[in-house]
Amino acid sequence: MRKFILTFLVISLNCICTIAQTKVNGAILSVNGEPLPIATIDVSATGPANVFTLPDKVYADKHGDFEIIFENPGIYTLSVRGVFHKTLQMPLMIYDQESVSLDIHLLPNSYNSGEYFDRQVYTEWIRAFGNFNDYDFFSGEIFRANNDGSISAFIKTDIDTIRYQVRGITRGVTVLPGADDYRVRNDDFEAVLYNTSDADSVELRFNPNEDQPYESALPEGPVSWQVPLSAFIHFHKESDKFWSTPLSRSGAAQLHFRTLSNPARNGVPAEFLKQSMFRSYDFRSTQYMEASRDSVINSLKQDHLHPLQRSALLISYVGLIEMHRTRERYLENIAQQPPKLQIDRDIFNEIYSTVNPGNPVWALNHDAPLILLNETNFSDKAVAYAEQMVRQHSDDMVVRNLVLRLIEKRADEFKDVRNMPYYEWIVKRYGENNLARRAINTFEQAHQAR
């Protein structure tokens, strides 16, 4: 009997563990649909997390396929990297899903077109560095311009395998086409050359007029570094996109990825690619911000949303309002009249009644919770919700911003900040530390202003 009970418990625990796990799988490809020479995904957590259960770095196979197993729920960031391509920082909420399947199409890096390569002052900042000089950038080999429009650097070495990176041809560290192999070094890629000659140096040559392994088509207007778009993502199950897109809208000041409704295994259509790149370049425009808020409202009309997806969408709407207010201040500083902002107040009311004040999505934009107070002129519902957040939310910056704003608003009702409930809450929670001192200063400044 004991043996039977023990076996039953083991089987039960195994079942529980299996249910708790979430599998995220799919493919990492270029926008032309081809797999990359090497692609990786690193996972980090937002907010409190058990670092010992974070998934290890994942490598895509030769077809671009990958799989990640998540042991615990939470909000994670997937850092997707591909050699010759941009890096994508993608937020993802893991709750109780059995699986999330998606294909990630990375945009290629735009190599410098060569317009500055004939200027020696500029090329002095293009350097190759690697294992031949212990990855010391300042002692890296400087590239020099050639008559044919290419640039070259010579690495003096007597070792068989040379690993190198280049800084200055693109923004950040990159590798050049034509290497024998590619590897990952920390968070960057490195090129690998196998030196089989008797020469005491190896030439690295880059010609911007030659065909690159992955074409990067830019629309007219912006240059590559002005385009924040890094990838296109196709979720195999359409509703799964709401485990990610609301998180991105909640706190991202730029458009880093767009979702695709249909598979793009044969490549993202060229016109859609260019239009999307320009759209990300113009992400801060009033027209695009309005379109983003309308998109959230339309998404909230869907019936199949998980409660956590709906909460994330509601919070993302507040985050978009915060970004709009930031843009208004910018326009006013340059003497332009910002358009009037239309706010759906029903969304605020739904937040008060349905969104847990401790929801971790609020931490993706520390200023967003203040919108509930400012846009409602500190209504009773908004204040009550903010007070719950001060007592319940796990993110210190969310708590700090709210408690200081509440103290500032209600300072005239008290003679001493130590008599305010807000001060009592933060001292009980954090002790008499820097936040308590900031609370005292905020209270005194509010009284002086009156």
ROPAZA-956324 format. One record per residue (C-alpha): residue in one letter; y, x, z; residue number from 0. Coordinates in pm, 1 decimal. Last residue first. Layout:
<atoms>
 residu       yy       xx       zz num
      A        Y        X        Z NUM
...
</atoms>
This chain:
<atoms>
 residu       yy       xx       zz num
      R   7714.4    154.8   -105.7 449
      A   7639.4    488.1   -276.4 448
      Q   7622.3    657.3     65.5 447
      H   7356.8    410.0    182.0 446
      A   7145.4    469.8   -128.7 445
      Q   7180.8    847.3    -85.3 444
      E   7056.5    823.5    271.5 443
      F   6751.6    613.4    176.4 442
      T   6660.3    842.3   -113.2 441
      N   6689.2   1147.6    111.9 440
      I   6461.8    991.2    376.8 439
      A   6206.3    888.1    113.9 438
      R   6210.1   1237.4    -37.1 437
      R   6135.4   1379.5    306.9 436
      A   5841.3   1139.3    345.4 435
      L   5719.8   1238.6     -2.1 434
      N   5736.6   1608.2     90.0 433
      N   5513.8   1569.9    394.0 432
      E   5524.7   1361.7    711.7 431
      G   5169.1   1235.3    673.2 430
      Y   5012.3   1119.9    346.5 429
      R   4869.6    772.5    415.5 428
      K   5020.4    681.4    750.0 427
      V   5345.2    848.9    650.5 426
      I   5337.9    662.0    318.0 425
      W   5282.1    321.8    477.6 424
      E   5537.6    366.2    757.3 423
      Y   5804.6    464.4    507.7 422
      Y   5732.6    154.4    302.4 421
      P   5741.4    -68.1    611.4 420
      M   6105.3     32.5    671.7 419
      N   6204.0    120.6   1029.0 418
      R   6178.6    493.0    958.5 417
      V   6436.5    445.2    682.1 416
      D   6698.2    375.7    948.9 415
      K   6969.8    111.7    952.8 414
      F   6776.5   -133.6    738.3 413
      E   6857.1   -412.6    489.7 412
      D   7093.3   -189.4    289.6 411
      A   6801.5     33.6    188.7 410
      R   6617.0   -245.3      7.9 409
      K   6659.8   -125.6   -353.4 408
      E   6644.4    248.9   -282.9 407
      I   6339.0    205.8    -60.9 406
      L   6163.4      5.1   -333.1 405
      R   6245.6    268.1   -596.5 404
      L   6121.8    549.2   -372.1 403
      V   5799.5    359.8   -299.8 402
      L   5731.6    286.9   -665.7 401
      N   5780.6    636.5   -803.4 400
      R   5584.2    800.5   -520.4 399
      V   5288.9    560.9   -537.0 398
      V   5244.5    606.3   -912.9 397
      M   5280.4    982.3   -869.4 396
      D   5016.0    991.5   -593.4 395
      D   4749.2    815.6   -800.2 394
      S   4492.4    636.6   -582.9 393
      H   4665.2    298.7   -583.0 392
      Q   4610.4     76.8   -280.9 391
      R   4907.7     79.0    -43.8 390
      V   5183.8    152.6   -294.0 389
      M   5010.6    -69.9   -549.8 388
      Q   5007.5   -361.1   -305.9 387
      E   5381.3   -315.7   -253.1 386
      A   5435.4   -318.6   -629.7 385
      Y   5251.3   -652.1   -658.3 384
      A   5460.9   -807.7   -380.5 383
      V   5779.8   -672.2   -539.5 382
      A   5687.2   -811.8   -882.2 381
      K   5595.7  -1152.9   -739.2 380
      D   5917.4  -1175.2   -535.3 379
      S   6129.9  -1077.8   -835.5 378
      F   6279.8   -730.7   -834.8 377
      N   6520.5   -791.4  -1123.8 376
      T   6227.0   -898.2  -1340.0 375
      E   6265.3   -614.6  -1594.1 374
      N   6331.1   -351.4  -1327.0 373
      L   6042.3   -435.3  -1095.1 372
      L   5765.3   -480.3  -1352.8 371
      I   5909.2   -186.5  -1548.8 370
      L   5862.3     40.2  -1246.0 369
      P   5485.2     20.4  -1301.1 368
      A   5532.1    194.7  -1640.0 367
      D   5694.4    510.3  -1501.1 366
      H   5370.3    683.2  -1402.3 365
      N   5214.6    631.1  -1745.0 364
      L   4839.6    702.0  -1754.8 363
      A   4821.3    630.9  -1380.5 362
      W   4851.5    255.8  -1440.5 361
      V   4513.4    271.4  -1616.8 360
      P   4355.4    350.0  -1277.1 359
      N   4372.5    -17.0  -1165.2 358
      G   4467.1    -13.4   -795.8 357
      P   4692.5   -317.9   -827.3 356
      N   4389.6   -506.7   -970.6 355
      V   4503.6   -701.0  -1274.7 354
      T   4446.0  -1080.0  -1264.5 353
      S   4726.8  -1271.5  -1090.7 352
      Y   5016.7  -1026.4  -1102.1 351
      I   4919.1   -903.4  -1449.0 350
      E   4899.6  -1258.7  -1581.3 349
      N   5252.8  -1322.3  -1460.3 348
      F   5379.2  -1009.5  -1637.5 347
      I   5205.7  -1115.2  -1958.8 346
      D   5368.5  -1458.1  -1937.8 345
      R   5705.9  -1283.3  -1942.0 344
      D   5666.5  -1186.9  -2308.9 343
      I   5960.4   -951.2  -2357.5 342
      Q   6203.7   -946.0  -2652.0 341
      L   6413.4   -628.7  -2664.0 340
      K   6757.9   -647.9  -2820.6 339
      P   6820.0   -387.1  -3086.0 338
      P   6969.0    -51.1  -2981.7 337
      Q   7333.9     17.3  -3072.0 336
      Q   7382.4    378.5  -3170.8 335
      A   7623.4    615.8  -2996.2 334
      I   7389.7    916.5  -2980.0 333
      N   7336.1    869.1  -2606.7 332
      E   7286.8    495.0  -2659.9 331
      L   7004.7    564.9  -2904.2 330
      Y   6830.1    791.7  -2650.5 329
      R   6866.0    534.9  -2372.5 328
      E   6714.5    269.9  -2599.7 327
      R   6423.8    504.2  -2679.7 326
      T   6337.0    529.4  -2311.0 325
      R   6356.4    152.1  -2283.5 324
      H   6111.7    120.2  -2573.7 323
      M   5872.9    365.8  -2408.9 322
      E   5876.7    156.2  -2089.9 321
      I   5814.4   -159.4  -2294.4 320
      L   5514.8     11.2  -2457.9 319
      G   5374.4     96.8  -2114.7 318
      V   5410.2   -266.5  -2003.7 317
      Y   5208.1   -378.7  -2306.8 316
      S   4951.3   -106.6  -2229.0 315
      I   4905.0   -259.6  -1882.2 314
      L   4810.8   -595.3  -2034.2 313
      L   4575.9   -425.7  -2281.9 312
      A   4404.2   -231.9  -2001.8 311
      S   4356.5   -552.2  -1801.3 310
      R   4202.5   -721.4  -2106.2 309
      Q   3962.8   -432.0  -2158.2 308
      L   3866.6   -449.3  -1790.9 307
      P   3799.1   -823.6  -1818.2 306
      H   3577.9   -761.4  -2128.4 305
      L   3736.1   -910.4  -2438.1 304
      H   3529.5  -1155.0  -2645.4 303
      D   3784.3  -1435.8  -2668.8 302
      Q   4057.2  -1261.7  -2865.8 301
      K   4413.7  -1378.4  -2800.8 300
      L   4493.2  -1059.6  -2606.6 299
      S   4458.5   -863.5  -2930.6 298
      N   4744.0  -1060.9  -3085.2 297
      I   4972.5   -977.8  -2791.7 296
      V   4875.9   -609.2  -2810.4 295
      S   4944.6   -600.3  -3184.3 294
      D   5284.0   -762.2  -3133.2 293
      R   5369.2   -481.8  -2888.9 292
      S   5265.7   -220.3  -3145.2 291
      A   5463.6   -389.1  -3423.9 290
      E   5773.8   -388.8  -3205.4 289
      M   5725.4    -19.8  -3135.8 288
      Y   5683.9     43.8  -3510.2 287
      Q   6009.3   -131.4  -3595.3 286
      T   6201.9     43.2  -3318.9 285
      S   6101.0    381.7  -3454.3 284
      R   5923.5    614.9  -3213.4 283
      F   5608.1    634.0  -3425.7 282
      D   5788.8    752.4  -3739.8 281
      Y   5577.5   1067.9  -3774.2 280
      S   5272.1    861.3  -3681.2 279
      R   5355.0    616.6  -3960.2 278
      F   5404.5    902.7  -4204.2 277
      M   5056.0   1028.3  -4127.0 276
      S   4915.9    677.0  -4155.1 275
      Q   5072.9    620.3  -4497.3 274
      K   4937.3    953.3  -4617.9 273
      L   4583.2    875.1  -4499.3 272
      F   4593.3    518.4  -4632.9 271
      E   4694.6    655.3  -4973.1 270
      A   4418.9    917.0  -4969.7 269
      P   4135.8    683.3  -4867.2 268
      V   3955.4    821.0  -4556.6 267
      G   3632.9    991.4  -4661.6 266
      N   3287.1    902.4  -4785.9 265
      R   3164.8    825.7  -4433.3 264
      A   3468.6    605.4  -4385.6 263
      P   3322.3    302.5  -4208.0 262
      N   3544.9     -6.6  -4200.1 261
      S   3802.3   -130.6  -3948.6 260
      L   3947.7    215.5  -3898.2 259
      T   4130.0    309.8  -3580.3 258
      R   4433.8    533.8  -3577.5 257
      F   4481.8    850.7  -3378.9 256
      H   4748.7   1060.4  -3211.2 255
      L   5043.0    818.1  -3224.4 254
      Q   5309.4    962.9  -2997.2 253
      A   5464.5    888.2  -2656.8 252
      A   5118.3    820.5  -2521.4 251
      G   5105.8    642.1  -2185.2 250
      S   4976.9    289.8  -2211.0 249
      R   4923.7    299.6  -2585.8 248
      S   4640.8    552.5  -2556.6 247
      L   4470.9    358.3  -2279.9 246
      P   4502.2     37.6  -2483.1 245
      T   4332.2    212.5  -2779.5 244
      S   4027.1    341.8  -2588.5 243
      W   3785.5     87.8  -2440.1 242
      F   3954.8   -168.5  -2666.8 241
      K   3801.6      9.4  -2965.9 240
      D   3463.2   -117.4  -2849.1 239
      S   3548.5   -465.4  -2981.1 238
      E   3483.9   -356.5  -3341.4 237
      K   3130.9   -231.1  -3280.0 236
      H   3075.3     75.1  -3498.8 235
      F   3409.9    210.8  -3378.2 234
      H   3580.7    399.2  -3661.7 233
      I   3827.5    663.2  -3549.4 232
      F   4093.3    838.9  -3757.0 231
      A   4225.2   1174.1  -3638.1 230
      S   4507.7   1406.6  -3538.9 229
      L   4831.1   1214.6  -3598.3 228
      P   5116.9   1408.1  -3436.9 227
      V   5298.6   1469.1  -3767.9 226
      Q   5610.6   1678.4  -3703.8 225
      W   5406.2   2000.5  -3706.1 224
      S   5292.6   1930.6  -4061.9 223
      V   5632.8   1874.2  -4219.6 222
      P   5782.3   1526.6  -4249.5 221
      G   5945.6   1393.0  -4564.3 220
      E   5704.4   1337.0  -4851.5 219
      P   5355.6   1265.5  -4724.4 218
      L   5129.1   1554.6  -4625.0 217
      A   4789.9   1614.7  -4785.2 216
      S   4567.9   1858.1  -4597.1 215
      E   4282.2   1972.9  -4818.8 214
      Y   3981.5   2117.2  -4641.1 213
      P   3817.4   2447.8  -4739.2 212
      Q   4147.9   2589.7  -4865.8 211
      D   4204.4   2653.6  -5234.9 210
      E   4408.5   2964.8  -5299.5 209
      N   4786.3   2953.1  -5313.5 208
      P   4824.0   3018.3  -4939.8 207
      N   4658.1   3359.6  -4978.9 206
      F   4522.1   3504.3  -4656.2 205
      R   4371.0   3850.0  -4635.2 204
      L   4195.3   4010.8  -4339.3 203
      E   4106.9   4368.0  -4427.5 202
      V   3839.5   4556.8  -4233.4 201
      S   3887.8   4911.9  -4112.3 200
      D   3685.9   5231.6  -4065.0 199
      A   3500.8   5187.7  -4391.3 198
      D   3124.2   5244.2  -4390.9 197
      S   3054.8   4880.8  -4475.4 196
      T   2832.4   4627.5  -4296.7 195
      N   3100.2   4467.2  -4078.7 194
      Y   2981.1   4117.4  -3988.1 193
      L   3286.6   3898.1  -3955.2 192
      V   3313.6   3614.9  -3699.1 191
      A   3603.5   3371.7  -3681.8 190
      E   3714.0   3232.7  -3348.0 189
      F   3761.2   2875.9  -3237.0 188
      D   3969.9   2770.7  -2941.8 187
      D   3906.5   2603.3  -2606.0 186
      N   3728.6   2901.3  -2446.8 185
      R   3602.3   3096.2  -2747.8 184
      V   3397.7   2878.2  -2980.0 183
      R   3223.5   3044.6  -3274.8 182
      Y   3256.6   3067.0  -3651.1 181
      D   3049.9   3251.5  -3910.0 180
      D   3072.6   3484.8  -4209.5 179
      A   3447.5   3432.3  -4238.4 178
      G   3599.3   3310.0  -4564.2 177
      P   3856.0   3067.2  -4435.5 176
      L   4098.7   3189.0  -4169.8 175
      V   4094.6   3111.8  -3798.6 174
      T   4356.4   2937.9  -3586.5 173
      V   4555.4   2978.7  -3267.6 172
      G   4871.1   2776.4  -3214.8 171
      R   5095.8   2615.7  -3474.1 170
      T   4964.5   2741.2  -3806.1 169
      I   4986.2   3081.4  -3972.5 168
      G   5143.3   3227.9  -3659.0 167
      R   4845.2   3317.3  -3439.9 166
      V   4518.7   3443.2  -3583.6 165
      Q   4180.9   3470.6  -3411.5 164
      Y   3915.7   3740.0  -3432.7 163
      R   3554.5   3832.4  -3374.3 162
      I   3428.0   4149.3  -3537.1 161
      T   3057.5   4230.3  -3537.6 160
      D   2939.1   4579.8  -3632.4 159
      I   3186.3   4784.7  -3434.3 158
      D   3373.3   5080.6  -3583.5 157
      T   3712.1   4914.7  -3596.4 156
      K   4054.4   4935.8  -3745.7 155
      I   4160.6   4580.8  -3829.0 154
      F   4384.2   4564.8  -4134.7 153
      A   4617.0   4268.2  -4178.0 152
      S   4705.8   4108.2  -4508.4 151
      I   4943.4   3849.2  -4651.8 150
      S   4922.4   3683.9  -4992.4 149
      G   5207.2   3624.1  -5235.5 148
      D   5075.7   3860.0  -5507.0 147
      N   5314.0   4138.6  -5404.0 146
      N   5164.0   4155.2  -5054.9 145
      A   5330.3   4055.7  -4726.5 144
      R   5227.8   4222.1  -4400.9 143
      F   5020.8   4084.1  -4115.7 142
      I   5051.4   4247.6  -3773.2 141
      E   4734.8   4362.5  -3591.4 140
      G   4716.6   4243.5  -3232.5 139
      S   4858.3   4463.5  -2957.4 138
      F   5079.6   4182.8  -2832.0 137
      F   4805.7   3923.6  -2872.6 136
      D   4554.7   4104.0  -2649.3 135
      Y   4215.5   3953.7  -2730.7 134
      D   4030.9   4257.5  -2589.9 133
      N   4158.7   4473.4  -2879.2 132
      F   3858.2   4472.7  -3117.0 131
      N   3728.4   4156.1  -2948.7 130
      G   4008.7   3955.3  -3100.2 129
      F   4361.8   3966.6  -3231.6 128
      A   4516.6   3893.0  -3568.6 127
      R   4892.1   3860.3  -3577.0 126
      I   5154.4   3654.2  -3754.2 125
      W   5470.3   3722.3  -3553.4 124
      E   5554.6   4028.7  -3761.2 123
      T   5520.7   3801.7  -4064.1 122
      Y   5845.8   3627.9  -3976.3 121
      V   6061.4   3939.2  -3953.5 120
      Q   5890.1   4071.6  -4269.0 119
      R   6003.7   3776.5  -4475.3 118
      D   5787.7   3722.6  -4782.6 117
      F   5547.2   3505.6  -4584.4 116
      Y   5814.4   3247.3  -4511.6 115
      E   5741.8   3008.0  -4798.3 114
      G   5369.0   3072.9  -4764.5 113
      S   5254.4   2712.7  -4729.3 112
      N   5173.4   2765.9  -4361.3 111
      Y   4826.6   2626.1  -4308.9 110
      S   4813.9   2252.4  -4242.6 109
      N   4526.8   2188.1  -4005.1 108
      P   4272.1   1938.1  -4130.8 107
      L   4274.3   1581.6  -3993.6 106
      L   3969.0   1483.9  -3789.3 105
      H   3748.2   1184.8  -3874.3 104
      I   3575.2   1058.8  -3559.9 103
      D   3283.0    817.4  -3599.8 102
      L   3206.7    584.1  -3311.6 101
      S   2920.7    438.4  -3108.9 100
      V   2966.0    320.0  -2750.2  99
      S   2652.0    259.4  -2545.3  98
      E   2502.4     65.2  -2253.5  97
      Q   2845.4    -31.0  -2135.4  96
      D   2894.5    -56.6  -1759.3  95
      Y   3236.6    100.6  -1717.0  94
      I   3345.1    401.9  -1919.2  93
      M   3705.6    399.5  -2035.9  92
      L   3795.9    643.1  -2313.5  91
      P   4106.3    848.4  -2379.2  90
      M   4112.0   1063.9  -2697.9  89
      Q   4279.5   1403.1  -2719.1  88
      L   4218.2   1510.9  -3078.7  87
      T   4244.2   1873.1  -3191.1  86
      K   4351.8   1944.1  -3548.3  85
      H   4114.7   2092.9  -3801.8  84
      F   4016.4   2430.4  -3951.0  83
      V   3728.7   2447.0  -3693.9  82
      G   3678.2   2110.2  -3528.9  81
      R   3786.5   2005.4  -3181.1  80
      V   3751.0   1677.6  -2994.1  79
      S   3894.4   1668.2  -2643.5  78
      L   3751.1   1347.5  -2494.9  77
      T   3956.9   1222.7  -2202.3  76
      Y   3783.3   1012.6  -1939.6  75
      I   3862.0    701.4  -1738.9  74
      G   3586.6    610.1  -1494.5  73
      P   3227.0    493.5  -1460.2  72
      N   2959.3    748.2  -1370.3  71
      E   2663.4    918.2  -1542.2  70
      F   2813.0    957.9  -1888.9  69
      I   2574.3   1079.3  -2162.1  68
      I   2727.0   1235.1  -2474.2  67
      E   2573.2   1236.5  -2823.2  66
      F   2678.6   1413.8  -3143.2  65
      D   2626.4   1394.9  -3520.1  64
      G   2831.2   1612.9  -3754.9  63
      H   2544.8   1666.0  -4001.1  62
      K   2504.5   2028.9  -3896.0  61
      D   2490.6   1922.1  -3531.1  60
      A   2792.5   1837.5  -3316.5  59
      Y   2829.3   2051.0  -3006.0  58
      V   2886.0   1892.7  -2664.9  57
      K   3060.3   2066.3  -2373.7  56
      D   2893.8   1958.5  -2050.1  55
      P   2919.5   1601.9  -1922.5  54
      L   3105.7   1552.2  -1594.2  53
      T   2864.1   1486.7  -1307.4  52
      F   2961.9   1788.2  -1097.2  51
      V   3330.3   1709.4  -1139.8  50
      N   3285.7   1388.7   -940.1  49
      A   3601.6   1203.4  -1025.1  48
      P   3936.6   1099.9   -880.3  47
      G   4203.0   1053.4  -1149.4  46
      T   4160.6   1109.4  -1521.1  45
      A   3836.0   1289.2  -1605.5  44
      S   3766.7   1569.0  -1854.5  43
      V   3516.5   1585.6  -2140.6  42
      D   3493.2   1861.3  -2402.3  41
      I   3375.4   1773.8  -2753.5  40
      T   3282.6   2033.4  -3016.8  39
      A   3282.0   2088.2  -3393.0  38
      I   3148.0   2374.2  -3607.2  37
      P   3125.8   2421.6  -3983.1  36
      L   3262.4   2067.0  -4017.1  35
      P   3079.7   1764.1  -4160.0  34
      E   3224.7   1613.6  -4479.3  33
      G   3376.8   1266.1  -4499.4  32
      N   3706.4   1370.4  -4660.9  31
      V   3886.3   1298.2  -4333.4  30
      S   3670.5   1568.6  -4175.0  29
      L   3370.1   1462.5  -3973.4  28
      I   3261.7   1424.3  -3611.9  27
      A   2972.9   1176.7  -3584.0  26
      G   2848.3    911.0  -3345.3  25
      N   2741.4    884.9  -2984.2  24
      V   2858.9    772.1  -2642.7  23
      K   2572.0    681.6  -2410.0  22
      T   2651.8    511.0  -2081.4  21
      Q   2434.0    563.7  -1775.7  20
      A   2428.1    317.6  -1488.7  19
      I   2141.4    115.0  -1640.9  18
      T   1921.3    423.5  -1664.4  17
      C   1999.4    523.4  -1308.7  16
      I   1909.6    175.2  -1184.8  15
      C   1583.0    180.8  -1378.2  14
      N   1493.7    522.1  -1237.8  13
      L   1569.9    393.8   -889.7  12
      S   1342.5     94.0   -944.0  11
      I   1057.3    310.6  -1076.7  10
      V   1085.3    541.8   -775.5   9
      L   1097.6    245.2   -539.9   8
      F    788.6     84.3   -697.7   7
      T    593.2    409.9   -676.4   6
      L    679.8    441.5   -307.4   5
      I    576.0     80.2   -241.0   4
      F    242.1    127.6   -423.6   3
      K    166.5    452.7   -237.7   2
      R    241.9    282.2     91.2   1
      M      0.0      0.0      0.0   0
</atoms>
